[in-house]
Amino acid sequence: MVNTLHKKYKSLFYIPKNWIYLDGNSLGPLTKNIKNSISKVVTDEWGEQIIKGWNKSNWMTQPDRIGNVIAKLIGASKNTVTVGDTLAIKLFQAISGAHQISKKKGLILSDKSNFPSDLYIANSYLKDKNLSKVRLVSKNKIVDELNKGEASILMLTHVDYRTGELYDLKKISKIARNMGIITIWDFAHSIGALPLSVKKDDIDFAVGCTYKYLCGGPGSPAFIYVNPKHINKINPIIAGWLGHENPFNFDLSYKPAKDIRRFRIGTPPVIQMSALEEVLKIWETVDIDLIRKEAISLTSLFINKINNSKLKLSLISPKNPKKRGNQVAYKTENAYEKMQALIDLDVIGDYREPNIMRFGFNPLYNSEDDVIRATEILKKICNEELWKKNKYSKRKLVT
């Protein structure tokens, strides 16, 4: 399949000259429209309106508006998604909400390769409730564990952050639902990359960040989806004032809003929200099914090129493109040094412990030519041992 999306969309992104950017699964690049949008918010709204901006520029309703845009991207009903805070906070809300509605109290099931932060958050919640830690099993044991019927909550990341392995969300969710197990899915590496339908798959909770494939900017606010059948059964464990049914009544007692707004907590970060709201306009014209098809084409081409290069790299992503997300990962000795050499030569991927080189592909700005050039540069680095330069062995804070 010929990659065509980049011809239409790449000009919308600011990517430094000569860079081949293959790290959009970690942080998406800046879109050019954001610069003018943020300037307007800062100068015309904050500058000229100051406090009036909450009403005149509708700052206070940003989480609701953005939530409904994201709802479309994950196949959710209107008014079932809200935006704000970080992914850590939104996951904590989902876990506490799942615990409240679960008929069985206690055991959270997850897999050993889940993103560590998700496990930290879950275990901190369980510790506070004097419950056992998250039960961790290998990916291929999840179904067996579900069928035991011991779990009350299933918490999984849809796309493995290291390998890109993709869970069969539909199958897993159906099994969990039949066993009376509440589902929480982390869409950090899914939204903006894969077709999603939380309504059709009848999942209970979904959370995700917006700075990867959605390109909302570093630290852009996270989202939470709550199945509408659960919303009014949950008393949010973090009872923020903007989750109150009438926040400007300033009641001393908390009365949660009667809709998804009860999962709002604090004041919206207006500038960051505005950046996200602006970039999401691109998604009004994007065909997510085409993104997925072209990403499969790009990742498959990348894998074929690496195979043909005879390099000492071991593919740890699934060979079957339908079983991986829009990223590819390899194990190799001196992976950190090799990635630093690649970055130095303007091929931007990233490194994950203990020995993984990771590459993310976004057809909106990546092309087949990018793939070919990137693999040629990687081949040069390995064959000429350019990675052995001392400067590449010095560890940086962010890898």
N, C-alpha and C positions, 0 to 999 in steps of 0.2 A: 504493500500500500504506500502511495506517495504521501509524504507529509506536506500538508497545505496550510494548516492553521497559522503557522508562524508568518506566512506571507501577509495575512490579514492583521495579525495582532502584535507581532514583535515590535513594530514601530511605536506601540503604546507604552512600552517599557523602557526604563532607563537602565541600560547595562553598559558598564565601562567598555570602551573601545577594545576590541580584540579578545575580550573575555568569552570563554565558553562556560556558561553558568549552568552547572549540574548539581546545584545544592538548593533548589527550590522546595525540596521536601524538608528543609531545615528552616530557611527563611526566604520567602519570595522577594524578588526585586521590586524596586520602586516603580510605580506607574507614573507617567508624566503628568497625568491629569491631577494627581494628588497635590503637586506643588501649588498650583493655582487655587485649588480648593482650600488647602490649609491657610494660604495667604489671605484668602477671603474671610475665613473664620476668625483668624487672628486680628486682621486689620479692620474689616467691615463690621464683624459681629462683636467680638470681644472688645475691640478698640472703640467702636462707635456706640455700641449698645450697652456694654458692660452688663449690669444685672438684668437689663431688659431682655437680653439674649435668651434667657430661659423661656420666655413666652414668645417674643417676637421672632426668634429664629428656631423655636421648637426644640431647644436642646434637651428638655426633660423627657421628650418622647422618643429620643434616638434609640434606646434599647428595644422599644416595641417595633419601630419601623424596620430596623436592621434585623431584628429577630424574624420578621415575616419574610424578608428577602432570603435569609438563611433557611427558613422553613421550606421554601421552594427547592433549594439545593439539596436538601436531605429527604425530600418527599414527605414532608409533614403537613398537617393541617394548619390553617392560619391561627395565630394566637396560641401556639404551643411551644414557641421558642423565645427565649429572652437572652440578651447579650450584656456582658459586663464582667468586671473582675478578671481573674486568671483562670486557666484550666484547672489548676489545683483547687480553687474555691468551688468551681462548678462541679467538679467530681465529688468533692466533699458533700455538697448539697445533694447530689444524686445518690450517693451511698446512704446518707442519713434518711432520705426520702424512701429509698428502696427498703431500708430496714423497717420503717414505719408501716409500710403496706404489706410486707411479707407475712404470710401466714406462719412461716417457720422462722424462728428468730436465731440469728447467729452466724452460721457458716457462710463465708464468702469464698467462692471458688474462682481461681484465675490460673494462668499458665506461667511457667518459670521464666519465660522470655518476655513477659510483659514489661512495659516501661517502668523502671524502678520508682519514679516519682508517684505513679498511680498506686503502687504497693505501699509506699511510705504513708500516703494519705489514708488508704484503707486501714492499714494497721494502726495508725494513730487514732482513728475513729473507734476501732474495735477495742483498743487498749483502754480508752476512756469509758467504754461500756462494759469492761471486764469480760470481754469475749475472746475466743481463741483467734490467733492470727489467721490471715488469709491462707487457705489451703492451696498450695502450688503444685501443679502436675505438669507433665510434658504435654505439648500441644496434641499429640496423638492419643492422649488419655482423657481429654476433656469430655468426650461423649460418654465414655465408660463412667466417669465420675458423676455426670449429670444423671445417668440412668440409675445410680445408686439411690438417688432421692434424698441425699443428706444435705445438700447445699440449699441455702435460702436465696442467695444472690449470686449471679454469674457476672463477673466483671472482666471484660476482654477488650483489647485494642484490636480494631478491625484489621489493620495492616501492621505487621511486625516492624518496629522501628529500625531494627538492625538488618534483617534479611529481606524485608518487603513481602514476606509470606502473607497471603490473604486468607482470612477465615471465610468459610461458607456461612455467612451471616444468616441467610434464610434457613438453612438446615439446623444450625446450632440454636437459633432463637426458637424454632418450632419445637425442638426437643425440650428446651428449657421450659417453654410455656406449657407443654403437656405434663411436665413434672411439677408445675406450680412454682417454678423458680423465676425470680425477677431478674430481668436483663439490663445491664448497663454496658453500653458500647462507647469506646473512645474512638472518635473519628478524626483525630489529629492528622493522620496521614491519608485520610479518605476524602474529606470534603474538598471539592474542587478538582479531584482526580478521578473519582469513581462515581458511577450512577448509584444513587442511594434512594431507598424508599422505606422510611421508618413506619409509615402508616400501613403500607401493604404488608410489611414483615411483622407488624404488631409488636415492636419492641417497647420496652418500658421507659428507658432513659437513654439519652445520647448526649455526649459532651464533646467539645472539640475546640481547638484554637483556630485563629483566623490569619496567622502570619506566615503559614507555609504556602500551600497552593493558592489560597485566596489573596495573598500579597497585601494583607492589611497593615503591614509594618511591624517592626520589632516591638514585642510586648502588646500587640493589639488585643483587644478584649476577647474573651472566650464566650462560648454559648452553651446553653443547656436546653435540651428538649425533654419534655415530660409528656408522656401519653395522656391525652385529655381525660381518660377515665380515672386517672390517679390524682390530678392536680388538686382538687379540693379535699382530698383525703390526707394531705400532707401539711403538717405544721413545720415550716422551715426551721431548721436547727439554728441557722443564723438569721435572726429576725431583724433585718435592716429596715430603716425607716421608710425607704422607698418601696418596700414590699408590703407596707401597710395599705389597707383599703382606702384610707384618706390621710396620706402622709402630712398634709398641711393643716390637719386638725391638731396635730401635735399631742395626741392622746398619750397618757402615761401607760396605758395598757395596749398591748399589741393585738391588732385585728388584721389578719392576713387578707390581702386582696383575693377576690373570688376567681381569679384567672391566673395565667402564667406570670403575671406581675408579682405574685407573692414570692417568686424566686429572684426578684431584684433585691439588691442589698443597699449599696451606697450610691453616692452621687455619680452620674455618668462622667467618664473622662472625655470631655467634649472634643478636644482636639484629636485625640486618637480615634474616637468614635466617628468623627467627621471624615478622617482619612479612610477608614473602613467603609463607611457609607458611600464614599465617592468611588472607590475601587470596585465595589460590588455592582456598579452600573455596567461594567464590562460584561458581567454574567447574564445580563438581560439578552445578550446577543449570542452567547456561547452555547454550543451544543455539547453537553457533557458526554453523550455517547460517542461523539466524534473525538473528543479529547481522549477518551479511553482507548478507542481504536488506534489513534495515532501514537499514543504512548506505548501501546503494545508493540507497534511497528518499530519505534525508536529503541525500546529496551531490547527487543529481539535482535535488531541490527547491531547494537552495542555488544551483546553477548556473542554473536557470530564473529564479529571482528576480533574480539579478545580470544576466542577459540582458535581462530586462524593465525593469531600472532605467536602461538606456542609459548606464551609467558607462564611463569610459575604462579598463577593465580587460580584459586579454587572458588568456583561459583557457589555461594551459599543461598542465593535466591532460588526459588523454584524454577525449573527449566520450562515448565508449562506456563505460558504467559497469562493464562486465565486464573492461575493460582498465586500470582504475585501482583502487588500494587505497581505504581509507576516509578519504581526504583529498582536498582540492581546493586548487589553487594558481593564483594570478594574477600576471601581470607588470603593473606600472604605474609611472609616474613617481612619485617621492617615496613609494615603498612603505613605507620605514621610518617616515616621519612619519605616514602614514595608519594604520599598524598601532599606533603609539604612541597616536594619538588614539582608536582603537577600544578599546585596553586601558584607557585613561583613563575610557572610558564603559562599562567592565565587560564588554566583548566580548573574550575572551582568545583570540587566535590568536598567530602568531609571524611573524618576518621572516627571510628567507634571502637572502644576497647573490646577485646584485647588486641586484635590484629585485623581489623576490618576496614576496607575502603568502600565507601558508600556513594552512590551516584543517583540523583533524582532527576527525572525528565518531565518537562512541561511543554507540550506541543505548541502552546501559545507563543513561546519564544525560542524553543529548541528545534533544530532542523536535522535532517540526515547528514548534512555537511558538518554540523557540530559533532555528531557522533563519530564520523570518519576522522576528523581532525583530532578529536580527543584521544581516540584509540592509537593513532599514529604517534602522538606526543607521549602517551603512556609507554608505548613500545620503545621509544627512544630512551626514555628515562630508565627503563629496566635493562635494556640491552647494553647501554653505555654506562650503566651504574651511576647515573648522575645523582641519584638519591643519597649517595655516600658522602656528599659534601657535609662538612661539620654543621653548617647553619641549619640543615634540615632536621638535625637530631635534638635541637633545643625545644623542649615542650612549652607550648603556650597555654594560657589559662583556659581558653576555649578551643576545643579540638574539632 
